[in-house]
Amino acid sequence: MAQELQPTAIFDLDGTLIYTLPCLGKSGNDMLESYGLTPYPLESYKMLVGNGSRILVERMLAGRHSDLDVDQALDRYLACFHKNVLYKLEAYPGLPESLSQLKKQGYRLAVLTNKPDALAKITIEACYPPGFFEPIRGQRPGGPIKPDPQLLPAFIKEIGADPARSVFVGDSAVDIHTAKTAHLPSIGVLWGYRDREELQTAGADCLLEHADELVAAVTNLT
């Protein structure tokens, strides 16, 4: 008899596992101010982020009607991001406890994020123990980003997860659409950067208001 594969919960990072908005906002505004451009209010970054660093920079420049070279601005943003990567990071209240309970129940916890790969690992390990999530996969140079239809199916195959016993958890339509590329059930979290309407419209299978709802939602969908 074939051995049953371990159930897997795959998570987005920013706005799902960790409150990173101050870090993202400071990095973006440091970049803008270095060019003499007006910074954005912190709350604006909830809608600017989510599709990777390059698109974030494109959105920031477009909103300031700037014709700066995007590649040059991206390099400067990433330099600011490296400097600020640990700025005011916080795990969402109650989430480490719920995640620990999932691990005790035999779940593997993995991360798939559009944050640059090396910075994703630094960010996670600032708020969670080493090895708590395995693997942690961020955006790699030249590689696809969520919700590219090839990304999540390839990730599932690479880590040896069973799609029938896996779930994707995130805070935006990008995450829900990503789950659909691999035919995974999706959980949308309302403590993140996007609202209920966006997650419902995207087709989330389940919405959570509080971290203590996570264990029941994951076990019900896997």
C-alpha positions as semicolon CSV with decimal commas, in nm:
position;residue;x (nm);y (nm);z (nm)
1;M;0,000;0,000;0,000
2;A;0,133;0,344;-0,093
3;Q;0,226;0,561;0,203
4;E;-0,017;0,844;0,268
5;L;0,142;1,185;0,214
6;Q;0,157;1,440;0,495
7;P;-0,117;1,706;0,476
8;T;0,020;2,047;0,383
9;A;-0,090;2,405;0,450
10;I;0,078;2,656;0,218
11;F;0,077;3,021;0,325
12;D;0,126;3,361;0,175
13;L;0,357;3,576;0,389
14;D;0,282;3,951;0,392
15;G;-0,054;4,022;0,553
16;T;-0,113;3,653;0,621
17;L;0,160;3,532;0,856
18;I;0,330;3,859;0,948
19;Y;0,227;4,224;0,965
20;T;0,490;4,373;0,735
21;L;0,320;4,696;0,628
22;P;0,557;4,932;0,819
23;C;0,857;4,757;0,661
24;L;0,710;4,774;0,311
25;G;0,595;5,133;0,354
26;K;0,924;5,258;0,494
27;S;1,119;5,088;0,214
28;G;0,892;5,228;-0,055
29;N;0,888;5,577;0,091
30;D;1,265;5,580;0,144
31;M;1,302;5,501;-0,225
32;L;1,056;5,770;-0,332
33;E;1,208;6,036;-0,108
34;S;1,556;5,958;-0,241
35;Y;1,425;6,079;-0,579
36;G;1,245;6,377;-0,429
37;L;0,902;6,218;-0,475
38;T;0,616;6,241;-0,226
39;P;0,579;5,937;0,002
40;Y;0,255;5,743;0,039
41;P;0,052;5,711;0,359
42;L;0,117;5,374;0,519
43;E;-0,237;5,248;0,456
44;S;-0,193;5,303;0,081
45;Y;0,055;5,017;0,073
46;K;-0,226;4,769;0,142
47;M;-0,332;4,812;-0,220
48;L;0,012;4,875;-0,371
49;V;0,167;4,546;-0,257
50;G;0,085;4,189;-0,353
51;N;0,226;4,126;-0,699
52;G;0,599;4,134;-0,635
53;S;0,856;4,409;-0,600
54;R;0,867;4,522;-0,961
55;I;0,494;4,578;-0,988
56;L;0,499;4,754;-0,650
57;V;0,760;4,998;-0,784
58;E;0,564;5,046;-1,108
59;R;0,251;5,131;-0,908
60;M;0,436;5,371;-0,681
61;L;0,592;5,558;-0,973
62;A;0,266;5,567;-1,170
63;G;0,086;5,713;-0,870
64;R;0,342;5,992;-0,857
65;H;0,333;6,045;-1,238
66;S;0,704;5,974;-1,252
67;D;0,891;5,870;-1,565
68;L;1,186;5,732;-1,369
69;D;1,341;5,415;-1,508
70;V;1,163;5,127;-1,335
71;D;1,468;4,901;-1,322
72;Q;1,678;5,173;-1,160
73;A;1,403;5,252;-0,909
74;L;1,357;4,881;-0,838
75;D;1,727;4,842;-0,756
76;R;1,703;5,137;-0,518
77;Y;1,383;5,002;-0,360
78;L;1,545;4,662;-0,301
79;A;1,845;4,831;-0,138
80;C;1,605;5,013;0,095
81;F;1,419;4,688;0,156
82;H;1,736;4,507;0,256
83;K;1,808;4,786;0,503
84;N;1,456;4,784;0,649
85;V;1,369;4,414;0,622
86;L;1,323;4,368;0,999
87;Y;1,149;4,703;1,059
88;K;0,852;4,665;1,298
89;L;0,765;4,307;1,197
90;E;0,497;4,131;1,401
91;A;0,336;3,787;1,381
92;Y;-0,040;3,828;1,393
93;P;-0,185;3,770;1,743
94;G;-0,277;3,409;1,810
95;L;-0,133;3,282;1,484
96;P;0,184;3,114;1,618
97;E;-0,032;2,914;1,860
98;S;-0,274;2,802;1,587
99;L;0,010;2,711;1,355
100;S;0,179;2,511;1,630
101;Q;-0,146;2,319;1,676
102;L;-0,153;2,232;1,306
103;K;0,203;2,102;1,330
104;K;0,105;1,888;1,628
105;Q;-0,174;1,743;1,415
106;G;0,080;1,637;1,153
107;Y;0,059;1,920;0,903
108;R;0,356;2,046;0,711
109;L;0,362;2,425;0,690
110;A;0,510;2,587;0,378
111;V;0,533;2,943;0,247
112;L;0,493;3,066;-0,111
113;T;0,532;3,442;-0,142
114;N;0,613;3,710;-0,398
115;K;0,865;3,864;-0,158
116;P;1,226;3,817;-0,280
117;D;1,342;3,470;-0,177
118;A;1,628;3,558;0,060
119;L;1,427;3,833;0,228
120;A;1,128;3,601;0,271
121;K;1,337;3,365;0,481
122;I;1,482;3,647;0,691
123;T;1,132;3,786;0,750
124;I;0,984;3,452;0,855
125;E;1,268;3,368;1,092
126;A;1,232;3,707;1,262
127;C;0,891;3,600;1,389
128;Y;0,889;3,219;1,388
129;P;1,143;2,953;1,495
130;P;1,393;2,824;1,238
131;G;1,245;2,533;1,045
132;F;0,889;2,613;1,153
133;F;0,797;2,650;0,784
134;E;0,959;2,420;0,531
135;P;1,010;2,511;0,261
136;I;0,993;2,889;0,233
137;R;0,984;2,995;-0,131
138;G;0,999;3,355;-0,244
139;Q;1,041;3,521;-0,579
140;R;1,362;3,418;-0,753
141;P;1,535;3,616;-1,027
142;G;1,370;3,543;-1,359
143;G;1,119;3,312;-1,197
144;P;0,739;3,334;-1,202
145;I;0,534;3,504;-0,932
146;K;0,185;3,438;-0,799
147;P;-0,064;3,389;-0,957
148;D;0,134;3,246;-1,251
149;P;-0,049;2,922;-1,339
150;Q;0,270;2,715;-1,340
151;L;0,408;2,829;-1,004
152;L;0,197;2,654;-0,742
153;P;0,154;2,323;-0,931
154;A;0,532;2,305;-0,974
155;F;0,587;2,395;-0,608
156;I;0,350;2,121;-0,490
157;K;0,522;1,865;-0,710
158;E;0,868;1,976;-0,597
159;I;0,790;1,946;-0,225
160;G;0,606;1,615;-0,269
161;A;0,273;1,739;-0,136
162;D;-0,059;1,571;-0,208
163;P;-0,293;1,822;-0,379
164;A;-0,588;1,633;-0,233
165;R;-0,458;1,704;0,120
166;S;-0,328;2,058;0,070
167;V;-0,475;2,405;0,120
168;F;-0,358;2,758;0,037
169;V;-0,399;3,044;0,285
170;G;-0,365;3,411;0,193
171;D;-0,506;3,760;0,230
172;S;-0,564;3,873;-0,130
173;A;-0,725;3,783;-0,461
174;V;-0,376;3,698;-0,588
175;D;-0,359;3,418;-0,330
176;I;-0,707;3,285;-0,407
177;H;-0,633;3,283;-0,779
178;T;-0,303;3,108;-0,706
179;A;-0,484;2,833;-0,517
180;K;-0,714;2,780;-0,814
181;T;-0,418;2,720;-1,049
182;A;-0,349;2,397;-0,858
183;H;-0,715;2,318;-0,778
184;L;-0,649;2,366;-0,407
185;P;-0,910;2,487;-0,159
186;S;-0,835;2,840;-0,043
187;I;-0,868;3,023;0,287
188;G;-0,883;3,401;0,289
189;V;-0,777;3,581;0,607
190;L;-0,942;3,911;0,698
191;W;-0,665;4,034;0,929
192;G;-0,444;4,112;0,628
193;Y;-0,420;4,387;0,368
194;R;-0,730;4,327;0,154
195;D;-1,099;4,321;0,239
196;R;-1,382;4,070;0,251
197;E;-1,528;4,181;-0,082
198;E;-1,204;4,116;-0,270
199;L;-1,162;3,770;-0,120
200;Q;-1,525;3,673;-0,176
201;T;-1,519;3,797;-0,536
202;A;-1,201;3,598;-0,598
203;G;-1,381;3,284;-0,479
204;A;-1,222;3,197;-0,145
205;D;-1,364;2,873;-0,005
206;C;-1,349;3,003;0,351
207;L;-1,292;3,340;0,521
208;L;-1,139;3,380;0,867
209;E;-1,171;3,678;1,097
210;H;-0,951;3,545;1,377
211;A;-0,640;3,328;1,398
212;D;-0,811;3,087;1,637
213;E;-1,037;2,981;1,348
214;L;-0,744;2,856;1,140
215;V;-0,707;2,500;1,270
216;A;-1,072;2,408;1,213
217;A;-1,074;2,567;0,866
218;V;-0,759;2,387;0,749
219;T;-0,868;2,047;0,884
220;N;-1,215;2,085;0,730
221;L;-1,071;2,157;0,384
222;T;-0,805;1,886;0,382
